[in-house]
Amino acid sequence: MTRSSEYAGLNNELLINLMGVFWKVYGKIPVEIGSDNEDLVATAAMHRSIYTARAVPLCRGAA
């Protein structure tokens, strides 16, 4: 099963194609930048800070 097939039930061909392209590019990034030793803790912290920066204002009713 491919990752794109997870979305097949939505019957949205555009979404399926976009997700397919996303995962192809995502898989090539470590090869292109020469790093497959991602620091998962640092990545999670960066994602958390992005989420918090956006989610907190939304929870307070800001746009």
Residue pairs with C-beta under 8 A, 6 or more apart in sequence:
2 20
2 23
3 19
3 20
3 23
4 16
4 17
4 19
4 20
4 23
6 19
7 15
7 16
7 19
8 16
10 16
30 36
30 38
57 63
